[in-house]
Amino acid sequence: MPSQPRKTVIISGGTDGMGRATALERLSRGDHVTVIGSSDAKGRALLDHAANPNLRFLRADLSSIAETERVIARIGEEHESVDALALFANRVNPRRRETEDGLEATFALYYLSRYLLSHGLRPLLDAGTDPVIVNVAGVGNTAGRIHWEDPQLTRGYGQVRAQLQAGRANDLLGVWFAEQAASKASYVLYHPGFTRSGVDGHPHPVVRGALGLLAKAFARPVADSVRPIVEWIDRPPAEPLSAIDRGTPVGRSLKTLDLGAAARLAAYTEKLLSGRTT
C-alpha cells in the first residue's frame, strides 16, 4: 500500500453499508477520506475501526440545506481539491416528515443533499486531476416518477412513492449535471441492485426482519457492490455521464433520463433554493 495518500475522497452516508465499505477500501489505498453522516456513534465507531489518520468524520444532518452548505464550506476550508464524491445518503421514512426547511424528508436527503453536494463541490472537483462523482441510487429502474403537481408529497404520501420519486430525481440530477454544470468531473449513476447495505436500519422491526431474511437469501455481498465504485475512483469513465444498472450500461434513450425533465427538475430545485429565507 502507498505510504502517502493518492486521492481525496468525500463520502455522504458513509458510516453504514456500502458507504462504509467504500471508505475503508479507499483508506486501504492510502487516500484521504472524509465521511459525512448524521450519527456521532456510528462516526466514532468507524473512526475506531479504521484507526487511520487519513479518515475524517463530519457529523451533519444532510436533510438540512444549511447543514449541507456548512459541510460544503468546511470541506472547502480543508481541501484545495477533491478527486471523488460518492453519494450514498438515504433514509426510509414510513410516515411523511418535514425537515426544518419545510421539505419532505426523503426528497431533502436522498435527492436535494446530492444536488447541493454535486454542485457545491464542483470547484474543488474541477481542481482535481481526474475527478468523478458516483451517485448510488436506482438508475435503470423505470418505476416511479416526479410528482410535478406535488413534489413534496403533501397528499398521498407513501414511503415507496417517496423513495421512487427521489430515485428518479437522482437520475435527472446526473443528466443535468453532465449537460449543464460545465465540470471536468465525470458523473456516474449507479444502481448496485439488492445489496445487504442498510437493511438493518429500517425503522419498522417487522420490515427490518423481512429485509434481513431476504438479504441473506438474495442480496449481493457489499464488497461486490462497491467494487465498481472503488475502481471508478481510480479510473473514472471518460464520458461526462455513465449510467450503470447492476453492471449493465443504461442507454440515454431511457425515459427516466430525459433531458427536458432534467431541466424542469433543475429549475424547480433552483427556485426552491432561491426562495429560502435566511
C-alpha positions as CSV (number, residue, x, y, z in Angstrom):
1,M,0.0,0.0,0.0
2,P,1.3,3.5,-0.7
3,S,2.7,5.5,2.2
4,Q,1.2,8.7,1.0
5,P,-2.5,9.3,0.2
6,R,-3.3,9.3,-3.5
7,K,-6.7,10.9,-3.6
8,T,-9.1,13.0,-1.7
9,V,-12.5,11.2,-1.4
10,I,-15.7,12.6,0.1
11,I,-18.5,10.2,1.0
12,S,-22.0,11.1,2.1
13,G,-23.8,8.5,4.1
14,G,-20.5,6.7,4.7
15,T,-21.0,5.2,8.2
16,D,-23.1,2.3,7.0
17,G,-23.1,-0.5,4.4
18,M,-21.8,0.4,1.0
19,G,-20.6,3.9,2.0
20,R,-18.6,2.5,4.9
21,A,-17.1,-0.3,2.8
22,T,-16.1,2.2,0.2
23,A,-14.4,4.4,2.8
24,L,-12.5,1.6,4.3
25,E,-11.3,0.3,0.8
26,R,-10.1,3.8,-0.2
27,L,-8.3,4.2,3.1
28,S,-6.5,0.9,2.5
29,R,-5.2,2.5,-0.7
30,G,-3.8,5.5,1.1
31,D,-6.5,8.1,0.3
32,H,-7.7,11.0,2.4
33,V,-11.3,10.1,3.1
34,T,-14.0,12.4,4.6
35,V,-17.2,10.6,5.7
36,I,-20.4,12.6,6.3
37,G,-23.1,11.1,8.5
38,S,-25.8,12.0,11.0
39,S,-24.8,9.7,13.8
40,D,-22.0,10.6,16.2
41,A,-22.0,7.0,17.5
42,K,-21.6,5.5,14.0
43,G,-19.0,8.0,13.1
44,R,-16.9,7.2,16.2
45,A,-17.3,3.5,15.6
46,L,-15.9,3.9,12.1
47,L,-13.0,6.1,13.3
48,D,-12.2,3.5,16.0
49,H,-12.4,0.6,13.5
50,A,-10.3,2.3,10.8
51,A,-7.7,3.7,13.3
52,N,-6.4,5.7,10.3
53,P,-5.3,9.3,10.5
54,N,-6.4,9.8,6.9
55,L,-10.1,9.4,7.9
56,R,-12.2,12.3,8.9
57,F,-15.8,12.2,10.1
58,L,-18.1,15.2,9.7
59,R,-21.4,14.9,11.6
60,A,-24.2,16.6,9.7
61,D,-27.9,16.2,9.0
62,L,-27.8,16.3,5.2
63,S,-31.6,16.7,5.1
64,S,-31.0,20.3,6.2
65,I,-29.9,22.7,3.5
66,A,-27.9,24.8,6.0
67,E,-26.1,21.7,7.3
68,T,-25.3,20.6,3.8
69,E,-24.0,24.0,2.9
70,R,-21.9,24.1,6.2
71,V,-20.3,20.8,5.2
72,I,-19.5,22.1,1.7
73,A,-17.9,25.2,3.2
74,R,-15.9,23.1,5.7
75,I,-14.6,20.8,3.0
76,G,-13.6,23.9,1.1
77,E,-11.6,25.1,4.1
78,E,-9.8,21.8,4.5
79,H,-9.0,20.8,0.9
80,E,-7.8,22.6,-2.2
81,S,-9.2,19.9,-4.5
82,V,-11.4,16.8,-4.4
83,D,-10.9,13.7,-6.5
84,A,-14.1,11.8,-5.9
85,L,-17.5,12.4,-4.4
86,A,-19.5,9.3,-3.6
87,L,-23.2,9.8,-2.7
88,F,-25.0,7.2,-0.6
89,A,-27.1,9.2,2.0
90,N,-30.7,8.0,2.2
91,R,-33.2,7.0,4.8
92,V,-36.7,5.4,4.6
93,N,-39.4,7.3,6.3
94,P,-42.6,5.2,6.8
95,R,-44.6,8.4,7.5
96,R,-44.3,11.8,5.9
97,R,-41.8,14.0,7.8
98,E,-40.8,17.6,7.1
99,T,-37.4,19.0,7.5
100,E,-36.5,22.3,9.2
101,D,-36.8,23.8,5.7
102,G,-40.3,22.5,5.3
103,L,-39.4,19.9,2.7
104,E,-40.4,16.2,2.6
105,A,-37.5,14.4,4.3
106,T,-36.8,11.8,1.6
107,F,-36.7,14.4,-1.1
108,A,-34.4,16.5,1.0
109,L,-31.9,13.8,2.0
110,Y,-31.9,11.4,-0.9
111,Y,-32.1,14.0,-3.7
112,L,-31.5,17.6,-2.6
113,S,-28.4,16.9,-0.5
114,R,-26.9,15.2,-3.5
115,Y,-27.8,18.1,-5.7
116,L,-26.1,20.5,-3.3
117,L,-23.0,18.4,-2.8
118,S,-22.6,17.8,-6.6
119,H,-22.8,21.5,-7.5
120,G,-21.3,22.9,-4.3
121,L,-18.2,20.8,-4.5
122,R,-17.8,21.3,-8.3
123,P,-15.0,23.9,-8.0
124,L,-13.0,21.5,-5.8
125,L,-13.6,18.6,-8.1
126,D,-12.6,20.7,-11.1
127,A,-9.3,21.4,-9.3
128,G,-8.7,17.6,-9.1
129,T,-6.7,15.7,-11.7
130,D,-9.3,13.3,-12.9
131,P,-12.4,13.8,-10.8
132,V,-15.6,11.7,-10.6
133,I,-19.0,11.8,-8.9
134,V,-20.7,8.5,-8.1
135,N,-24.4,8.8,-7.3
136,V,-25.7,5.5,-5.9
137,A,-29.4,5.2,-6.5
138,G,-31.7,3.2,-8.8
139,V,-30.8,4.1,-12.4
140,G,-32.3,1.7,-14.9
141,N,-35.4,1.3,-12.8
142,T,-38.4,3.0,-14.5
143,A,-40.9,2.7,-11.7
144,G,-41.9,5.9,-10.0
145,R,-41.9,9.5,-11.3
146,I,-41.5,13.1,-10.3
147,H,-44.9,14.3,-9.0
148,W,-44.7,17.6,-10.6
149,E,-48.1,18.6,-9.2
150,D,-46.9,17.9,-5.7
151,P,-43.2,17.2,-5.4
152,Q,-43.2,17.4,-1.6
153,L,-45.9,14.7,-1.5
154,T,-48.2,16.6,0.8
155,R,-51.0,14.4,-0.5
156,G,-50.9,10.6,-0.7
157,Y,-47.5,10.1,0.9
158,G,-46.1,6.6,0.9
159,Q,-42.5,5.5,1.7
160,V,-42.1,3.6,-1.6
161,R,-43.6,6.5,-3.5
162,A,-41.1,8.9,-1.9
163,Q,-38.2,6.6,-2.5
164,L,-39.0,6.1,-6.1
165,Q,-39.5,9.8,-6.8
166,A,-36.2,10.6,-5.2
167,G,-34.5,7.9,-7.2
168,R,-35.9,9.3,-10.4
169,A,-34.8,12.8,-9.3
170,N,-31.2,11.5,-8.9
171,D,-31.3,10.1,-12.5
172,L,-32.2,13.6,-13.7
173,L,-29.6,15.2,-11.5
174,G,-26.9,13.2,-13.2
175,V,-28.3,14.1,-16.7
176,W,-28.4,17.8,-15.9
177,F,-25.0,17.9,-14.2
178,A,-23.4,16.2,-17.2
179,E,-25.1,18.6,-19.7
180,Q,-25.0,21.9,-17.9
181,A,-22.5,22.0,-15.0
182,A,-19.5,22.6,-17.3
183,S,-17.5,20.4,-15.0
184,K,-14.5,18.3,-15.7
185,A,-15.9,15.7,-13.3
186,S,-17.5,12.6,-14.9
187,Y,-20.8,11.7,-13.4
188,V,-21.7,8.1,-12.7
189,L,-25.3,7.0,-11.9
190,Y,-25.0,3.6,-10.3
191,H,-27.7,1.0,-9.3
192,P,-25.9,-1.8,-7.5
193,G,-29.0,-3.9,-7.1
194,F,-30.3,-5.5,-3.9
195,T,-27.3,-5.4,-1.5
196,R,-27.1,-6.1,2.1
197,S,-26.4,-2.5,2.9
198,G,-28.6,-0.6,5.3
199,V,-31.3,-3.2,5.7
200,D,-30.7,-3.3,9.4
201,G,-31.6,0.4,9.7
202,H,-35.3,0.2,8.6
203,P,-37.3,1.8,11.4
204,H,-40.1,-0.8,11.4
205,P,-39.0,-4.1,13.2
206,V,-41.2,-6.4,11.1
207,V,-40.0,-4.9,7.8
208,R,-36.4,-4.9,9.1
209,G,-36.6,-8.6,9.9
210,A,-38.1,-9.4,6.5
211,L,-35.5,-7.4,4.7
212,G,-32.8,-9.2,6.7
213,L,-34.1,-12.6,5.7
214,L,-34.4,-11.6,2.0
215,A,-30.9,-10.1,2.1
216,K,-29.4,-13.4,3.5
217,A,-31.1,-15.3,0.6
218,F,-30.8,-13.0,-2.3
219,A,-28.7,-9.9,-1.7
220,R,-25.3,-9.3,-3.2
221,P,-22.4,-9.0,-0.8
222,V,-21.4,-5.4,0.0
223,A,-17.9,-6.0,-1.3
224,D,-19.2,-7.0,-4.7
225,S,-21.4,-3.9,-5.0
226,V,-18.7,-1.4,-4.0
227,R,-16.0,-2.9,-6.2
228,P,-17.1,-0.8,-9.3
229,I,-17.2,2.4,-7.2
230,V,-13.7,1.8,-5.9
231,E,-12.5,1.2,-9.5
232,W,-14.2,4.4,-10.8
233,I,-12.4,6.5,-8.3
234,D,-9.1,5.1,-9.6
235,R,-10.2,5.3,-13.3
236,P,-13.2,7.5,-13.9
237,P,-15.2,6.9,-17.1
238,A,-14.2,9.1,-20.0
239,E,-17.9,10.0,-20.7
240,P,-19.5,13.0,-18.9
241,L,-22.3,10.7,-17.9
242,S,-22.4,7.0,-17.3
243,A,-25.5,5.1,-16.1
244,I,-24.8,1.6,-14.8
245,D,-27.6,-0.8,-13.7
246,R,-26.2,-3.8,-11.9
247,G,-23.2,-3.9,-14.2
248,T,-25.0,-3.2,-17.4
249,P,-24.8,0.3,-19.1
250,V,-28.1,2.1,-19.5
251,G,-28.8,3.9,-22.7
252,R,-29.5,7.6,-22.6
253,S,-32.8,7.0,-24.5
254,L,-34.4,5.6,-21.3
255,K,-37.4,7.7,-20.4
256,T,-36.1,8.3,-16.9
257,L,-33.0,10.1,-18.3
258,D,-35.0,12.7,-20.3
259,L,-33.1,16.0,-20.7
260,G,-36.3,18.0,-20.7
261,A,-37.4,16.5,-17.4
262,A,-33.9,17.1,-16.0
263,A,-34.1,20.8,-17.0
264,R,-37.6,21.0,-15.4
265,L,-36.4,19.5,-12.1
266,A,-33.3,21.7,-12.1
267,A,-35.5,24.8,-12.5
268,Y,-37.8,23.6,-9.7
269,T,-34.8,22.9,-7.4
270,E,-33.2,26.3,-8.0
271,K,-36.5,28.1,-7.4
272,L,-36.9,26.2,-4.2
273,L,-33.4,27.1,-3.0
274,S,-33.7,30.7,-4.1
275,G,-37.0,31.0,-2.1
276,R,-35.4,30.2,1.2
277,T,-35.5,32.7,4.0
278,T,-32.3,33.2,5.9
